[in-house]
Amino acid sequence: MDAYYNCMQLKNRRVKILTHDGQQYQGVIVNVDQQNVYLRPDQKSASTSAFTPYGYGYAYNPLITLSLFTLLAIALI
């Protein structure tokens, strides 16, 4: 439950998350439930073109779902 409350306090903030298996993730926590944290990853590169393969103005915003049980550390960045 500690991971749940920590993630709730950091909701809508940029964080770096380290998991038990050594994976690192950076992004903004957009949601938290009793089992998962939902992270919008940082953009690697911003496109300056108005044309996208899916039409004008389309924005692809993936979310990463991480189990709260795999979290080892969370830090603000």
N, C-alpha and C positions, 0 to 999 in steps of 0.2 A: 504493500500500500504506500510505502514511502515514495516509490518511483511515480505513482499516480499523482500524489499531492505535489511533488516537485515539478512534474510536467504541467500540472494545472496552473501553478504559479508562474511558469515561463511561457504560457500560451501567448501567441502573437509576438514572440520575441525570437531573435536570431540566436541559434544555439549550435553547439557542436556536440554530437552524441557519440559515445564509444560503447560498443556492445561487448559481451563476454567473448565472442569469437574474434575480436580484434578489428572489426569493421568500424570505420568512422563515417559519420554523416554530418553535413552542415546544411542548415536551412532554418525555416520558420515553423514553429509548432502551430498548426492550424486547428487541431482538435485532439482531445484525449477522451478515451472511455475507460472502463474498468480493466480492459485487457490490452489495449493498443494505444500508441501515440502516432499521430498522423503528421508527417513532416513534408513541407513544400521545399524541395531542395533549392539551393542557390543556383542562379542561372550561370552556366559556364560562359556563354557568350550571348550578347544581345544582337538580334538581327535588326539592321537599319533599313531593310527593304520593306516596302508596303505590301509587296506581293508575296504570298505564301502559297504552298501547294494546295491549301484548302480554301483559298479565297481571301479576299481583303479583310483584314482585321481579325483573323482567326488567331487565337492564342492557345497554345498547348501548355497546360499547367499540371504536370504529373504530381502525384502524392506518393510518398513512401510510407508504408504501414510497418511499424516496428512493434513487436511484442514488448510489453512493459517488463516481462520476466527476463529478457535478453539484455536490458540496459545495464551498463556498468557505471557510466559517469555521464553527466550532462553539465556543460559549461556555457555561460553566456559568451557571445563573441561580438 
